Every structure is written in structure tokens, then in C-alpha cells.
Amino acid sequence: MEPRGALRGKAALVTGGASGIGRATAELFAAEGAAVAVFDRDEEGGRAVVRALTEGGGRALLIAGDVTRDADCRRAVEETLVAFGRLDVLFNNAGIIRRASITDTSEEDWDRTMAVNVKSIFLLSRSAVPAMEKAGGGVIINTASNWGLVGGPRAAAYCASKGAVVLLTKAMAIDHGAKNIRVNCICPGDTDTPMLRGEARQLGEPVEAFLSQSADCPLRRVAQPEDIARAALYLASDASSFVTGAPLIVDGGFVAG
């Protein structure tokens, strides 16, 4: 692939990069010239992404691990630095959803949702920030949700976790701005990913009918992973050089009213 250049010479670490939004973003970042480390528990899916990126002429690395484990997060940052010599962009994208009200949510599901959606951002950022400070700056992008800004039905743990991501993003932006580290989050609406299709199964609804219901927004469609990837590219690039602490809503107008 011929780099287009918005991220030429930079290195990015993308969590949840084996599928969905993470995969689309890894592909777009590579197309824009970045070396990309794909961090995911899905080794087979991750290998497929890395193979596609390298066969297309890009530089890519698979890091198999669990974003909720501190040792794995430290290793992910270290391996990225060893392989590419730098870490310019951290995309904390890995996430899960459990569709249930508070009374129907198990303690295990609550803890797992918070660990994957929030704790992982803390662990990875804690390891990445010192490297970015030493290099003179960097970009951290967190995946929140429009349900981190407004509530949704039967998604108590998910909404709580994504609301936490929005405020964690703002706090990090305040703490690290003086070191030239920008921290923003994306708040996607319903996006056609394995996770969204998994929601249909959790709720016992036919997938196609669920996707049709999910298109209930002013633009009358479900987002594609590439829609969210383009927002991540904007936040990763110099086009957003004076943007930090911001939740970027990419939801087809759902929360507009």
C-alpha cells in the first residue's frame, strides 16, 4: 500500500485491533504511513490483520495479550517501542458489552465490563505516557460511546463504563497537556461490528432486525467501522493539533435530540 502520509513516520498501538473498529483503524493508520502494533486476545484474527498490513507494504506487529492485565499492557508498550523505536499514538479501543439492567447483571459481568472498558485504558496509558513524555509528546485516543453521554436500556454496566471513559479522558487531558500529550475520546453510535451483532444474540433478537432498529438516527443507517476509523485518524493526526479533552461524537446524529 502506498502511504498517503497523515501519519508518516509515526507508530501506533491499537487495542482490539483484530476486528471491527480496531481493525479498520489499524488498516487506515497503516495506509496513512504509520507502523501499527495490533494488541488483541484473538491471535488468529490479529495475525490476519498483521499479514494483510505487511503484505500491503506496511510495518505491523501482533501483540497477543489481555488488556486487563498490567503485565500484558506493559509488554505491549515495550514491544511496540522495541519494534518501531517510538510510540506516537495509543488507541485504547478494546471493549465489550453486556446487555442487562442492574438487577440482571452479575458481579462477574460488571467487573469484566469495567476491566476491559476502563481499567485497560488506565493500564495502557500508565505505561505509554512516560514514553510519550520522553519523546516530546503523543496522542491517546479512547473509545467511549454515545451511551457514555446518554443512557440506554438494559446496558447498565456498559453505560457506566463508557461514562467513566469520557471523564477519564478529560482528566488525562488536563494532567498531560503540558507534556504535549493530547487525549481525546470517540463516542460512536451503533456500528456494524461483531460486538453489535453479539448484542442481538444477547437480547435474543434476529440480527438483521436488530441492525435495522439500530439505524434509528437522523442519518438512517448504522455506522461502518471505517466511519469511526476516520474519526480516529483525525484525532491521531496533526489536523487536530489543538484538540484535547474532547468527546468526538460519531453517531449519525443520535444524541442530537
FIDOLO-272436 format. One line per field, with one value per residue: residue number from 1; x, y, z of N, C-alpha, C in turn. Coordinates in Angstrom, 3 decimals. Each point is the difference from the previous one (the first is absolute). Layout:
<sites>
seq <- NUM_...
n_c1 <- X_...
n_c2 <- Y_...
n_c3 <- Z_...
ca_c1 <- X_...
ca_c2 <- Y_...
ca_c3 <- Z_...
c_c1 <- X_...
c_c2 <- Y_...
c_c3 <- Z_...
</sites>
This chain:
<sites>
seq <- 1_2_3_4_5_6_7_8_9_10_11_12_13_14_15_16_17_18_19_20_21_22_23_24_25_26_27_28_29_30_31_32_33_34_35_36_37_38_39_40_41_42_43_44_45_46_47_48_49_50_51_52_53_54_55_56_57_58_59_60_61_62_63_64_65_66_67_68_69_70_71_72_73_74_75_76_77_78_79_80_81_82_83_84_85_86_87_88_89_90_91_92_93_94_95_96_97_98_99_100_101_102_103_104_105_106_107_108_109_110_111_112_113_114_115_116_117_118_119_120_121_122_123_124_125_126_127_128_129_130_131_132_133_134_135_136_137_138_139_140_141_142_143_144_145_146_147_148_149_150_151_152_153_154_155_156_157_158_159_160_161_162_163_164_165_166_167_168_169_170_171_172_173_174_175_176_177_178_179_180_181_182_183_184_185_186_187_188_189_190_191_192_193_194_195_196_197_198_199_200_201_202_203_204_205_206_207_208_209_210_211_212_213_214_215_216_217_218_219_220_221_222_223_224_225_226_227_228_229_230_231_232_233_234_235_236_237_238_239_240_241_242_243_244_245_246_247_248_249_250_251_252_253_254_255_256_257
n_c1 <- 0.847_-0.364_0.864_-1.121_0.467_-1.266_0.413_0.546_0.735_-1.296_-0.125_-0.902_-0.600_-0.630_-0.813_-0.317_1.238_-0.513_-0.900_-1.090_-0.287_0.518_-0.558_-1.160_0.215_0.350_-0.960_-0.825_0.394_0.011_-1.193_-0.053_0.700_-0.898_0.970_-0.590_-0.146_-0.396_-0.714_-0.073_-1.049_-0.604_0.822_-0.960_-0.956_0.794_0.323_-1.299_-0.239_0.908_-0.429_-1.240_0.341_0.695_-0.954_-0.661_1.118_-0.878_0.238_-0.054_-0.589_-0.066_-0.794_0.168_-1.148_-0.111_-0.853_-0.532_1.079_0.474_0.379_-1.170_-0.569_0.775_-0.225_-1.265_0.129_0.612_-0.834_-0.935_0.536_0.143_-1.200_-0.554_0.548_-1.332_-0.764_-0.634_-0.673_-0.759_-0.577_-0.542_-0.098_0.718_-1.046_-0.878_-1.097_-0.707_-0.972_-0.068_-1.123_0.025_-1.308_0.260_0.815_0.782_0.501_0.075_-1.217_-0.424_0.696_-0.440_-1.213_0.084_0.421_-0.805_-1.087_0.369_0.134_-0.352_-0.834_-0.322_-0.051_-0.590_-0.830_-0.103_0.010_-0.972_-0.605_0.731_-0.300_-1.261_0.035_0.683_-0.966_-0.571_-0.771_-1.308_-0.713_-0.998_-0.570_-1.099_-0.444_-0.853_-1.084_-0.967_0.043_1.097_-0.879_-0.709_-1.019_0.100_-0.969_-0.153_0.702_-0.376_0.623_-0.488_-1.183_0.052_0.429_-0.894_-0.884_0.539_-0.067_-1.185_-0.287_0.391_-0.565_-0.990_-0.007_0.169_-0.928_-0.618_0.185_-0.193_-0.869_0.524_-0.121_-0.927_-0.762_-0.588_-1.112_-0.572_-1.315_-0.309_-1.160_0.254_-0.834_-1.152_0.939_-0.031_0.128_0.928_0.419_-0.339_0.498_1.012_-0.249_-0.229_1.076_0.660_-0.612_0.500_0.594_-0.738_1.153_-0.587_-0.965_0.962_0.688_-1.160_-0.261_1.215_-0.619_-0.633_0.566_0.298_1.162_-0.852_1.099_0.455_0.885_0.947_0.788_-0.021_-1.280_0.142_0.555_-0.832_-0.884_0.409_-0.005_-1.141_-0.378_0.439_-0.546_0.868_-0.978_0.210_1.005_-1.169_-0.201_-0.469_-0.222_-0.104_-1.304_0.502_-1.198_-0.055_-1.237_0.266_0.300_0.271_1.098_-0.193_-0.797
n_c2 <- -1.187_0.991_0.326_0.445_-0.359_-0.032_-1.275_0.528_-1.085_-0.186_-0.314_-0.962_-0.007_-1.018_0.201_-1.286_-0.138_-1.114_0.893_0.209_0.920_-0.864_-0.989_0.639_0.294_-1.230_-0.387_0.895_-0.244_-1.285_0.180_0.603_-1.146_-0.356_-0.284_-1.195_0.099_-1.225_0.462_-1.339_-0.497_0.439_-1.010_-0.858_0.735_0.131_-1.289_-0.183_0.838_-0.497_-1.187_0.454_0.534_-1.055_-0.823_0.974_-0.385_-0.244_0.659_-1.258_-0.044_-1.287_0.494_-1.268_0.375_0.189_0.886_-0.988_-0.512_0.493_-1.240_-0.362_0.946_-0.270_-1.288_0.338_0.861_-0.881_-0.944_0.914_0.403_-1.273_-0.321_1.111_-0.106_-0.063_0.817_0.308_-1.118_0.153_-1.010_0.437_-1.030_-0.912_-0.771_-0.111_-0.713_0.254_-0.495_0.775_0.019_0.898_-0.226_0.088_0.894_-0.990_-0.277_-1.224_0.136_0.521_-0.868_-0.944_0.547_0.245_-1.246_-0.523_0.640_-0.138_-1.098_-0.547_1.027_-0.193_-1.316_0.061_0.924_-0.676_-1.005_0.524_0.626_-0.752_-0.966_0.421_0.120_-1.141_-0.340_0.704_-1.096_0.011_-1.012_0.168_-1.036_0.301_-1.230_1.005_0.745_0.073_-1.274_0.679_0.506_-1.000_-0.277_-1.307_-0.695_-0.663_1.002_-0.306_-1.163_-0.226_0.529_-0.665_-1.047_0.234_0.243_-1.048_-0.591_0.589_-0.227_-1.264_0.060_0.671_-0.864_-0.973_0.598_0.229_-1.246_-0.342_0.995_0.299_-1.303_0.747_-0.519_-0.229_0.148_-0.781_0.041_-1.138_0.573_-1.238_0.049_-0.616_-0.931_-0.334_-0.515_-0.924_1.078_0.825_-0.863_0.024_1.305_-0.154_-0.772_0.942_0.808_-1.026_0.922_-0.114_-0.389_-0.383_-0.500_-0.518_-0.344_-0.425_-0.502_-0.488_-0.035_-0.006_0.729_1.283_-0.630_-0.631_-0.183_-1.219_0.416_0.213_-1.035_0.127_0.197_-0.939_-0.819_0.599_-0.157_-1.261_-0.081_0.667_-0.750_-0.973_0.725_0.724_-0.559_-0.740_0.737_0.655_-1.300_0.204_-1.128_-0.324_-0.130_-0.706_0.545_-1.287_0.506_0.663_0.736_-1.214_0.545_0.357_-1.001
n_c3 <- 0.000_-0.738_0.984_0.553_1.198_0.414_0.012_-1.072_0.236_0.237_1.284_-0.208_1.165_-0.592_1.028_0.130_-0.462_0.524_0.389_-0.713_0.908_0.845_-0.684_-0.129_1.269_0.338_-0.821_0.540_1.234_-0.351_-0.558_1.180_-0.048_0.923_0.854_-0.056_1.322_-0.289_1.013_0.123_0.658_-1.076_0.275_-0.312_0.570_1.052_-0.142_-0.224_0.996_0.820_-0.386_0.095_1.144_0.381_-0.442_0.607_0.603_0.975_1.105_0.456_1.185_0.272_0.936_0.322_0.541_1.307_-0.490_0.706_-0.575_1.114_0.255_-0.512_0.729_1.028_-0.210_-0.150_0.983_0.781_-0.425_0.162_1.145_0.332_-0.473_0.498_1.211_0.019_0.688_-1.109_-0.281_1.067_-0.629_1.129_-0.820_0.637_-0.225_0.996_-0.218_1.084_-0.734_1.079_0.707_0.949_0.105_-1.303_0.535_-0.343_1.183_-0.500_-0.551_1.145_0.737_-0.811_-0.010_1.281_0.113_-0.919_0.394_1.272_0.730_-1.163_-0.021_1.259_-0.197_-1.175_0.400_1.131_-0.882_-0.752_0.985_0.835_-0.870_0.010_1.303_0.034_-0.850_0.958_0.144_-0.154_-0.445_0.855_-0.581_0.654_-0.092_-0.011_0.074_-0.918_0.385_-0.216_-0.868_-0.499_0.787_0.148_-0.571_1.111_0.483_1.230_-0.043_-1.194_0.276_1.143_-0.692_-0.946_0.965_0.610_-1.197_-0.146_1.275_-0.157_-1.186_0.547_1.001_-0.878_-0.741_1.134_0.408_-1.273_-0.062_1.184_-0.126_-0.575_0.938_-1.163_0.716_-0.888_-0.094_-0.584_-0.300_-0.411_-1.027_-0.228_0.059_-1.276_1.214_0.235_0.674_-1.002_-0.868_0.868_-0.036_-1.285_0.007_0.696_-0.848_-0.683_-0.743_-1.099_-0.504_-1.116_0.768_0.764_-1.092_-0.455_1.192_-0.124_-1.168_1.187_-0.958_0.097_-0.005_0.813_0.677_0.058_0.890_-0.883_0.269_-1.317_0.308_0.905_-0.880_-0.847_0.976_0.151_-1.325_-0.001_1.025_-0.790_-0.960_-0.691_-0.716_1.092_-0.444_-0.036_-0.196_1.228_0.660_-1.288_0.232_-0.977_-0.197_-0.258_-0.001_-1.116_1.065_0.494_0.567_-1.256_0.227
ca_c1 <- -0.847_0.766_-0.440_-0.526_0.897_-0.410_0.702_1.293_1.089_-0.487_-0.323_-1.258_-0.403_-1.462_-0.556_-1.173_0.304_-0.211_-1.299_-0.845_0.567_1.449_0.604_-0.143_0.922_1.360_0.182_0.072_1.258_1.087_-0.117_0.466_1.431_0.422_0.268_-1.140_-0.012_-1.358_-0.046_-1.297_0.005_-0.291_1.263_-0.248_-0.470_1.084_0.976_-0.564_0.127_1.419_0.418_-0.542_0.712_1.375_-0.045_-0.292_1.167_0.094_0.713_-1.018_0.447_-1.061_0.265_-1.109_-0.071_-1.241_0.111_-0.316_1.152_1.048_1.222_-0.201_-0.018_1.385_0.697_-0.463_0.701_1.421_0.226_-0.196_1.194_1.124_-0.202_-0.126_0.849_-0.790_-1.444_-0.600_-1.456_-0.606_-1.450_-0.619_-1.259_-0.605_-1.193_-1.038_-1.294_-0.927_-1.307_-0.815_-0.219_0.770_-0.476_0.310_1.439_0.776_1.202_1.077_-0.153_0.305_1.445_0.671_-0.277_0.820_1.415_0.338_-0.348_0.570_1.301_1.000_0.479_0.911_1.235_0.794_0.434_1.028_1.258_0.341_0.254_1.418_0.709_-0.404_0.641_1.422_0.116_-0.440_-1.439_-0.691_-1.464_-0.762_-1.397_-0.773_-1.327_-1.122_-1.236_-1.054_-0.610_0.760_-0.529_-1.416_-0.227_-0.682_-0.695_0.622_1.446_0.434_1.456_0.621_-0.169_0.846_1.405_0.295_-0.004_1.300_1.019_-0.080_0.589_1.419_0.646_0.148_0.987_1.314_0.372_0.452_1.246_1.148_0.100_1.243_1.055_-0.342_-0.756_-1.416_-0.836_-1.387_-0.740_-1.026_-1.271_-0.721_-1.313_-0.014_0.922_-0.139_1.175_-0.384_-0.584_-1.403_-0.747_-0.085_-1.080_-1.260_-0.094_-0.241_-1.384_-0.886_-0.671_0.626_1.072_-0.356_-1.006_0.692_0.762_-0.961_-0.391_1.162_0.143_-0.945_0.694_-0.301_0.587_-0.738_0.819_0.991_1.354_0.968_1.243_0.822_-0.471_0.630_1.442_0.346_0.028_1.244_1.095_-0.016_0.532_1.399_0.827_0.215_-1.210_-0.655_1.118_-0.427_-1.166_0.277_-1.063_-1.278_-0.732_-0.411_-1.189_-0.095_-1.140_-1.070_-0.958_-0.890_-0.148_-0.367_-1.327
ca_c2 <- 1.187_1.244_0.872_1.304_0.921_0.756_-0.564_-0.483_0.006_-0.170_-1.356_-0.050_-1.228_-0.067_-1.144_-0.518_0.241_-1.168_0.025_1.162_1.343_-0.107_-0.447_1.066_1.080_-0.472_0.049_1.395_0.557_-0.517_0.651_1.381_0.009_-0.384_-1.371_-0.308_-1.167_-0.476_-0.653_-0.662_-1.379_-0.849_-0.122_-0.339_1.209_0.966_-0.404_0.308_1.452_0.326_-0.539_0.875_1.283_-0.171_-0.339_1.240_0.878_0.724_-0.595_-0.376_-0.917_-0.563_-0.203_-0.772_0.189_0.409_1.415_0.204_-0.451_1.014_-0.531_-0.019_1.383_0.467_-0.689_0.550_1.268_-0.290_-0.639_1.031_0.846_-0.771_-0.276_1.197_1.066_1.134_-0.197_1.318_-0.044_-1.128_-0.049_-0.895_-0.277_-1.264_0.184_-1.025_0.460_-0.962_0.633_-0.379_1.012_-0.235_-1.175_-1.201_-0.028_-0.706_0.707_-0.355_0.782_1.404_0.165_-0.221_1.162_1.115_-0.309_0.130_1.305_1.137_-0.319_-0.164_1.338_0.381_-0.787_0.292_1.401_0.136_-0.445_0.755_1.432_0.320_-0.072_1.167_1.175_-0.030_0.301_1.361_0.101_-1.136_0.058_-1.120_0.012_-1.008_-0.246_0.076_-0.360_0.975_-0.410_0.602_1.367_-0.192_-1.368_-0.930_-1.062_-1.308_0.100_0.796_-0.051_0.611_1.449_0.486_-0.073_0.970_1.307_0.121_0.267_1.417_0.843_-0.352_0.702_1.409_0.100_-0.255_1.152_1.054_-0.387_-0.249_0.977_0.775_-0.818_-0.130_-1.230_0.272_-1.144_0.191_-1.243_-0.086_-0.525_-0.530_-0.602_-1.404_-0.251_-1.389_-0.750_-1.227_0.306_0.388_-1.200_-0.780_0.564_-0.593_-1.342_0.133_0.425_-0.980_0.602_-0.287_0.964_1.000_0.878_0.841_1.006_0.955_0.857_0.804_1.091_1.063_1.256_0.907_-0.424_-1.197_-1.181_-0.408_0.354_-1.020_0.220_1.007_1.319_0.294_0.054_1.328_0.903_-0.288_0.588_1.437_0.265_-0.432_0.790_1.408_0.763_0.289_0.372_0.813_-0.686_-0.949_-0.067_0.110_-1.168_0.174_-0.830_-0.509_-0.886_0.248_0.972_-0.624_0.766_1.388_0.295
ca_c3 <- 0.000_-0.090_1.085_-0.374_0.661_1.189_1.164_-0.481_0.956_1.367_0.422_0.742_0.684_-0.086_0.720_-0.692_-1.409_-0.846_-0.671_0.212_-0.054_0.153_-1.258_-0.995_0.354_-0.290_-1.445_-0.434_0.504_-0.839_-1.310_0.168_0.219_1.343_0.412_0.860_0.869_0.240_1.306_0.088_0.490_-1.154_-0.727_-1.402_-0.662_-0.003_-1.021_-1.322_-0.203_-0.180_-1.302_-1.051_0.026_-0.461_-1.422_-0.709_0.046_1.257_1.135_0.979_1.049_0.832_1.417_0.554_1.432_0.653_0.359_1.416_0.793_-0.020_-0.626_-1.447_-0.483_0.011_-1.085_-1.274_-0.227_-0.174_-1.295_-1.026_0.005_-0.526_-1.424_-0.829_0.516_0.453_0.153_-0.183_0.135_0.699_-0.202_0.972_-0.683_0.412_0.819_0.002_0.492_0.578_-0.073_1.152_1.029_1.225_0.731_-0.772_-0.257_1.024_0.453_-0.924_-1.228_0.339_0.155_-1.288_-0.843_0.485_-0.238_-1.417_-0.564_0.735_0.596_-1.055_-0.379_1.085_-0.033_-1.191_0.017_1.038_-0.588_-1.209_0.235_0.189_-1.282_-0.773_0.605_-0.356_-1.431_-0.261_-0.198_-0.592_-0.081_0.540_-0.410_0.711_-0.545_0.932_-0.689_0.249_1.259_1.085_0.109_0.332_0.428_-0.891_0.726_0.219_-0.258_1.147_0.189_-1.180_0.074_1.091_-0.407_-1.045_0.651_0.670_-1.021_-0.373_1.046_0.095_-1.113_0.356_1.075_-0.585_-0.828_0.909_0.661_-0.874_-1.075_0.084_-0.613_-1.409_-0.232_-0.185_0.366_-0.418_-0.154_-1.030_0.498_-1.163_0.110_-0.404_-1.106_-0.423_0.423_0.710_1.301_-0.180_-0.346_1.228_0.813_-0.458_0.559_1.439_0.212_-0.610_-1.148_-1.289_-0.240_-1.008_0.581_0.988_-0.734_-0.541_1.123_0.388_-0.969_0.362_0.274_-1.113_-1.276_-0.404_-0.273_0.985_-0.423_-0.369_0.740_-0.667_0.438_1.291_-0.253_-0.516_1.149_0.721_-0.773_0.265_1.335_0.047_-0.896_0.326_-0.308_1.276_0.873_1.137_0.563_1.076_1.000_-0.708_-0.484_-1.389_-0.202_-1.365_0.209_-0.951_0.548_0.991_1.238_-0.309_0.488
c_c1 <- 0.884_-0.486_-0.481_0.637_-0.425_0.700_1.371_1.071_-0.427_-0.299_-1.231_-0.198_-1.518_-0.485_-1.321_0.162_-0.275_-1.316_-0.666_0.713_1.522_0.690_-0.065_0.975_1.441_0.284_0.135_1.288_1.170_-0.024_0.498_1.451_0.488_0.435_-1.024_0.235_-1.449_-0.003_-1.388_0.174_-0.194_1.251_-0.231_-0.461_1.082_1.058_-0.500_0.124_1.445_0.503_-0.482_0.762_1.412_0.046_-0.314_1.130_0.159_0.859_-1.030_0.535_-1.228_0.500_-1.222_-0.009_-1.346_0.154_-0.329_1.144_1.144_1.254_-0.124_0.014_1.402_0.785_-0.400_0.713_1.478_0.278_-0.201_1.237_1.209_-0.124_0.101_0.846_-0.743_-1.447_-0.643_-1.491_-0.402_-1.507_-0.569_-1.417_-0.703_-1.217_-0.947_-1.299_-0.758_-1.352_-0.879_-0.190_0.865_-0.433_0.302_1.486_0.707_1.199_1.168_-0.082_0.285_1.506_0.727_-0.209_0.860_1.484_0.392_-0.181_0.689_1.402_1.088_0.573_0.994_1.330_0.877_0.518_1.097_1.361_0.439_0.413_1.477_0.801_-0.336_0.633_1.462_0.215_-0.457_-1.476_-0.589_-1.501_-0.574_-1.456_-0.706_-1.349_-1.021_-1.246_-0.982_-0.795_0.892_-0.453_-1.489_-0.186_-0.685_-0.614_0.810_1.487_0.671_1.516_0.718_-0.101_0.893_1.466_0.332_-0.116_1.313_1.101_0.002_0.679_1.463_0.786_0.253_1.067_1.416_0.468_0.532_1.374_1.202_0.144_1.306_1.184_-0.300_-0.623_-1.475_-0.803_-1.448_-0.712_-1.007_-1.239_-0.805_-1.450_0.090_0.801_-0.034_1.301_-0.462_-0.634_-1.466_-0.852_-0.127_-1.072_-1.336_-0.180_-0.249_-1.456_-1.004_-0.769_0.689_0.989_-0.437_-1.056_0.637_0.797_-0.929_-0.474_1.141_0.231_-0.935_0.751_-0.251_0.598_-0.551_0.883_0.874_1.374_0.749_1.295_0.880_-0.438_0.694_1.522_0.416_0.010_1.269_1.198_0.080_0.635_1.471_0.920_0.149_-1.197_-0.749_0.994_-0.389_-1.260_0.468_-1.118_-1.386_-0.624_-0.523_-1.150_-0.096_-1.142_-1.170_-1.078_-0.894_-0.197_-0.380_-1.408_-0.942
c_c2 <- 1.238_0.958_1.354_1.104_0.725_-0.485_-0.538_0.128_-0.198_-1.464_0.043_-1.373_0.006_-1.224_-0.416_0.088_-1.155_0.039_1.356_1.330_-0.058_-0.411_1.099_1.133_-0.404_0.092_1.442_0.659_-0.463_0.657_1.434_0.070_-0.429_-1.460_-0.324_-1.286_-0.332_-0.823_-0.597_-1.394_-0.987_-0.099_-0.283_1.228_1.049_-0.318_0.338_1.482_0.363_-0.504_0.891_1.318_-0.142_-0.382_1.220_1.010_0.778_-0.720_-0.275_-1.083_-0.503_-0.145_-0.705_0.172_0.514_1.439_0.263_-0.422_0.999_-0.499_-0.012_1.409_0.595_-0.611_0.570_1.304_-0.255_-0.606_0.979_0.880_-0.730_-0.167_1.256_1.173_1.197_-0.441_1.380_0.023_-1.276_0.089_-1.075_-0.327_-1.268_0.253_-1.181_0.628_-1.187_0.679_-0.521_1.210_-0.323_-1.295_-1.303_-0.134_-0.725_0.842_-0.285_0.817_1.476_0.213_-0.157_1.190_1.185_-0.240_0.224_1.430_1.171_-0.298_-0.125_1.338_0.502_-0.734_0.361_1.430_0.211_-0.437_0.870_1.434_0.307_-0.042_1.199_1.270_0.087_0.394_1.406_0.152_-1.239_0.214_-1.265_0.190_-1.143_-0.195_0.015_-0.469_1.147_-0.369_0.305_1.429_0.005_-1.464_-0.827_-1.127_-1.289_0.002_0.756_0.019_0.686_1.523_0.591_0.024_1.069_1.433_0.248_0.318_1.479_0.870_-0.329_0.707_1.456_0.180_-0.217_1.168_1.138_-0.331_0.017_0.979_0.774_-0.751_-0.294_-1.351_0.364_-1.270_0.325_-1.349_0.120_-0.613_-0.520_-0.320_-1.450_-0.189_-1.483_-0.756_-1.325_0.284_0.376_-1.216_-0.936_0.519_-0.609_-1.387_0.052_0.309_-0.970_0.534_-0.425_1.105_1.085_0.969_0.950_1.097_1.056_0.968_0.943_1.178_1.166_1.242_0.915_-0.418_-1.337_-1.158_-0.308_0.401_-1.247_0.257_1.092_1.421_0.413_0.110_1.371_1.042_-0.204_0.598_1.506_0.313_-0.377_0.942_1.445_0.873_0.398_0.507_0.848_-0.578_-0.966_0.075_-0.041_-1.363_0.273_-0.963_-0.381_-1.014_0.276_0.932_-0.537_0.868_1.467_0.326_-1.149
c_c3 <- 0.000_1.075_-0.506_0.835_1.248_1.258_-0.398_1.075_1.445_0.289_0.890_0.615_0.078_0.757_-0.634_-1.500_-0.930_-0.766_0.193_-0.159_0.100_-1.278_-1.059_0.278_-0.257_-1.487_-0.498_0.475_-0.854_-1.372_0.039_0.460_1.357_0.052_1.085_0.789_0.326_1.279_0.183_0.593_-1.144_-0.872_-1.481_-0.781_-0.100_-1.030_-1.391_-0.312_-0.296_-1.344_-1.139_-0.055_-0.557_-1.480_-0.852_0.058_1.282_1.025_1.079_0.916_0.740_1.426_0.574_1.512_0.445_0.498_1.459_0.923_-0.134_-0.693_-1.517_-0.578_-0.029_-1.158_-1.359_-0.327_-0.281_-1.379_-1.147_-0.111_-0.582_-1.508_-0.855_0.481_0.548_0.212_-0.017_0.299_0.728_-0.196_0.915_-0.472_0.477_0.894_-0.107_0.474_0.573_0.065_1.135_0.903_1.215_0.682_-0.724_-0.323_1.139_0.418_-0.928_-1.284_0.239_0.034_-1.335_-0.931_0.415_-0.281_-1.454_-0.488_0.674_0.538_-1.053_-0.437_1.035_-0.124_-1.196_-0.002_1.035_-0.523_-1.167_0.279_0.241_-1.301_-0.873_0.553_-0.398_-1.456_-0.355_-0.311_-0.628_0.050_0.613_-0.411_0.712_-0.686_1.119_-0.758_0.143_1.250_1.201_0.251_0.328_0.373_-1.060_0.801_0.096_-0.355_1.140_0.156_-1.154_0.076_1.093_-0.424_-1.032_0.505_0.718_-0.994_-0.385_1.041_0.238_-1.096_0.355_1.077_-0.531_-0.851_0.853_0.573_-0.928_-1.152_0.001_-0.594_-1.477_-0.330_-0.072_0.274_-0.356_-0.041_-1.134_0.631_-1.186_0.348_-0.427_-1.286_-0.328_0.225_0.615_1.356_-0.126_-0.346_1.203_0.948_-0.379_0.604_1.505_0.307_-0.609_-1.184_-1.298_-0.366_-0.984_0.518_1.006_-0.689_-0.588_1.076_0.388_-0.935_0.293_0.482_-1.193_-1.345_-0.491_-0.461_1.199_-0.519_-0.466_0.786_-0.599_0.373_1.287_-0.169_-0.510_1.118_0.822_-0.729_0.228_1.355_0.110_-0.754_0.475_-0.356_1.265_1.041_1.212_0.654_1.082_1.031_-0.600_-0.264_-1.404_-0.289_-1.478_-0.007_-0.940_0.507_1.104_1.238_-0.249_0.497_-0.235
</sites>
